[in-house]
Amino acid sequence: PLSRLITEAASRGFGGLEYWYGLPGTVGGSVYENLSSLGHSWQELVKQLTVFYPSSKYEEAKIRRVSVDDMRFRKNGNALKDLKDEFSKPTILSVVLQLQRQSKEEVLRRISKVREIQGDKMTHLPALIDYFQDPLESDEHGELIQIEEILSAAKIGRLKVGQASVASFSKNALINRGNCSASDIQSLAQLVKYKVAEQTKVQLKEAIEYAGVWGK
């Protein structure tokens, strides 16, 4: 988990990861999404990856090292996300990061500051944040409406399916409150999309990806 890496690095006097302190997720997922926080993104830290590519109709399965240049990082994406075949999606096995050697006290001070800034956005429950894309919808002044505004207008805060629910810290995050299944999360997302369309006429699209076969 991301939180474990951050605390372990801080205890050893390595900085650079503290901007993601308190956010849910894994190291592989953060790299895959090029997760950003407080003006920083993971492309600043990644030096090299080891990636498993499953077999396809054109190639056999393989494991290869991928340089940061080959990753072609951009906002919320990279070369791995550009691969279209959902049954041949790669898996990140390991990541080499370039961290900063600093005093433990200095890193912990920055973590404390991040905790103050993030406030109630932090959660220790498994969660999928930034679940839906910002829709290209404009208000009466011609300004793009943010996804949080649309979700708030649709009043989805109390929605839940099984142990999956909409997060209290962000309407654009879905939380696993127990033994929630992937199907619970996907069903909740579909319910959110239905409620938003019903209340605001906006058709939402997921920012996350579903791998494999769903709905069968």
Rosetta blueprint (number, residue, H / E / L):
1 P L
2 L H
3 S H
4 R H
5 L H
6 I H
7 T H
8 E H
9 A H
10 A H
11 S H
12 R L
13 G L
14 F E
15 G E
16 G L
17 L L
18 E H
19 Y H
20 W H
21 Y L
22 G L
23 L L
24 P L
25 G L
26 T L
27 V H
28 G H
29 G H
30 S H
31 V H
32 Y H
33 E H
34 N L
35 L L
36 S E
37 S E
38 L L
39 G L
40 H E
41 S E
42 W H
43 Q H
44 E H
45 L L
46 V E
47 K E
48 Q E
49 L E
50 T E
51 V E
52 F E
53 Y E
54 P L
55 S L
56 S L
57 K L
58 Y L
59 E L
60 E L
61 A L
62 K E
63 I E
64 R E
65 R E
66 V E
67 S E
68 V H
69 D H
70 D H
71 M H
72 R L
73 F L
74 R E
75 K L
76 N L
77 G E
78 N L
79 A L
80 L L
81 K L
82 D L
83 L L
84 K L
85 D L
86 E H
87 F H
88 S H
89 K L
90 P L
91 T E
92 I E
93 L E
94 S E
95 V E
96 V E
97 L E
98 Q L
99 L L
100 Q E
101 R E
102 Q L
103 S L
104 K H
105 E H
106 E H
107 V H
108 L H
109 R H
110 R H
111 I H
112 S H
113 K H
114 V H
115 R H
116 E H
117 I H
118 Q H
119 G H
120 D H
121 K H
122 M L
123 T L
124 H L
125 L L
126 P L
127 A E
128 L E
129 I E
130 D L
131 Y L
132 F E
133 Q L
134 D L
135 P L
136 L L
137 E L
138 S E
139 D L
140 E L
141 H L
142 G L
143 E L
144 L E
145 I L
146 Q L
147 I H
148 E H
149 E H
150 I H
151 L H
152 S H
153 A H
154 A L
155 K L
156 I L
157 G L
158 R L
159 L L
160 K E
161 V E
162 G L
163 Q L
164 A E
165 S E
166 V E
167 A L
168 S L
169 F L
170 S L
171 K L
172 N L
173 A E
174 L E
175 I E
176 N E
177 R L
178 G L
179 N L
180 C L
181 S L
182 A H
183 S H
184 D H
185 I H
186 Q H
187 S H
188 L H
189 A H
190 Q H
191 L H
192 V H
193 K H
194 Y H
195 K H
196 V H
197 A H
198 E H
199 Q H
200 T H
201 K L
202 V L
203 Q L
204 L L
205 K L
206 E E
207 A L
208 I L
209 E L
210 Y L
211 A L
212 G L
213 V L
214 W L
215 G L
216 K L
